[in-house]
Amino acid sequence: MKKLLTILYAGLLLTAGGCSKGYFDINQNPNQAVTTTADLVLPNALKVTADQQIGSFSFASTWMNYWAASGSYALSATGLDTYKETTTFGNGIWNTYYRNLEDYNFVEKAAIANKTPFYEAAAKIMKALVFQQLVDMFNNIPYSQALSGTTNIQPQYDDAKTIYESLSSKLDSAVTLMSRADAIGSSTSDVMFGGNNANWIKLANTLRLRILMRQSEMSGRASYIQGEITKIVNKGGGFLTADASVNPGYLNSDGKQSPFWALNYNTAGTYTQAFWRANQYPITFCQANGDPRYQYWYAPAATNGKYQGNVVGSAQNHPGNDASTFGPGVLKSYNQPAVVVSAAESNFLQAEAVLRGWMTGNDAALVNQGIQASFTSLGAGDATSYYTQSNKNTNYLACVTFAEKLNCIIRQKWEANNMVTPFEAWCDYRRLGLPADNPITVSSFVDVPTIPFRILYPVSEYQYNPANVAAQGTIDHHTSKIFWMK
């Protein structure tokens, strides 16, 4: 018997931060904290950011066909597979993200006051990451007035493109700060890189490249993008060659496990994830293209030992143990690091920039390095035999045209994002329409049969900041585009 789905499963993870205080909270002023210091606040702020990269983006994992619901649950008319949204859809994300930004803002201000450039730079870098993701979900957002505490509880919205340019500039400033002699070796609480300034610089450069490449399809933007990439390269420091991941010392106790592990296992080591199962689309692609990674993202179905996934919105999905669960490559231990930005993504961003003529380098080598980084992170071994097949989906050197090469880069990037940073796959799909065969839901309750362009502004804004959110006009999640979309 199928169990009735008694809750809106869109809220399973989207509202995980819904009880967090928002940036509009008038009961305290985050700019007047007097009982803590930057080195104590940064670790938890990093942990919260890491928690969000999969935990808040169940919608991206569904829409980009990494996950699908278990057939043990009845279809919902308002679930993620219907593409429907209300103003409660992203409320938890909005509040949690702005609360996270308050912490980074405190770190930055405390670091300036105490002349500790490492912490100032780290805070600038992480604020850029969080603000970019907010723009990528909501477009125009409160930015310049957003973290003013009680001095402005109804901040105005800033233009999304202007925010992007500001974030790029702040990342450049952060690299300068992180390179200073008095910043080197000065961290005592860095749970991202263990105080390695060079890796923070690589993260800043990679995030800046992500910001620039997001604008690739905008008319008249090519010269700006190329000029900014040239500045990054000339300033030096390089891009990520290892994952930027957080590990504050995860423990096998409630609330202290690594976030993706905690989503699936209890402290007794029992697999408790009943709702989410593998999606059939990646399994089919991997099996057709000689890719072993599906055996690391997913586990065989307990009842028959086969790798079999479900389809988003299908009423015929495999129930319970008849479907593949999440696998050993992404569920390693309760204390596994939580990835914020992957080395694989760094390589694919660079490869696309080289392909477009905006950066010098060997695009084929970068693609292969990105594939290998993904294999390595999963424990899948040497990827050489995979990316040297005579297959344009997997072998970049087999591609001839620009379109074929771009398709290969984004296809492999989509694979590498599985169970790591699904949000980036959704952004690439909105930017480029790739992977081109990414399936849409088959739900009979579907809203509009296209993957949503954006998230609606949250109900909290309409309650507490009504004039400024109303000034953004009528927003539709299927027609209102993020500024960098075609």
C-alpha angles and dihedrals in degrees: 000000000000115000118234112250100235099181132051100259091206083075096053093097106355092075095041089115095038094113093054116109113258128232087257092063107134097192095082140018111231089198093064102055108149104169102066143039138227094258091055097046099046098068095055092043089055091047091053092050091050091049090059099054093083104002097062095037104065085125091060092047088053099042092046090049101243093120136028133182123268115254087234088082126070117239116266123218089218104038131120090267092065094060088227121146137184130182089271092060098090100018094113093048093049094050095043093047095051091046088052089050090053089059093049089046090054090049091051095048094044090049092052091049092048096039096239104144095183092065093041090054095045091051092050091051095050093044088055091053094049096042091050092054090050090052090047090056103036107017108212110037140164105280119140092040098028101100100043098116116212092342089079119013093166104054121188121243119252127215109267096225091050090051090052091053091048092050091052090051093048091051089054089052090048091056090053091050094045090052095056118114092236090055096054113102093353101119121105100172110036107141091175105057104358092246096310103150093189091060092049088054090051090051091051091050092047093050090048090051089049090053092050097045090050086068095053096114097048115113115249094007101106098091092048092050094047092047092051093047089051089054091052093050094045093049089054135208097119129225134291115297094172131038118279097227137162127228116164090174102287114212134201094251134098113288093007104076124105105278102243091044090050090052089062110024136047123218091267089063095251118144104240104168102119103161109047122065137168119289115235094222098075091042092053092046094049094047091049093048103042094252116150095192094096087072089060100042091047140030127223117268108269094228100054109006093242128131102240127155137188135248124242109256097003121144088205099061120144110262126230115315092008089078131064116262126205114297147232097267093064100028105056106139145331089262099048115137117260111232118227099172121005130223087229091060090048091057094046092049090053092046092055092047090052092046090054092049094246096117135024120242145090107296094188092053091048092052091051091047089052091051091048091049089055092048091048094050090053095044089243096138129222114003097195097104089049100052094040095061117117089252125116091211091061109017111066092189089060090062119094111175128059090246092053092049094047090048091053093050094049094041091055091043089052089053093048091051092059109119090351113068108349091167090072091056090054090050092051091048092053091044099045109008089240136176081044094202095049100143123239122220121283092205116140087217094058117150104205114346095239128089108258119264096214149347120268119246108267126257089244089068093052088051102044106020102029102150096050096045091045089055088067089070129222110338124204120184092216099046109023106090134206107247095252095055120102 
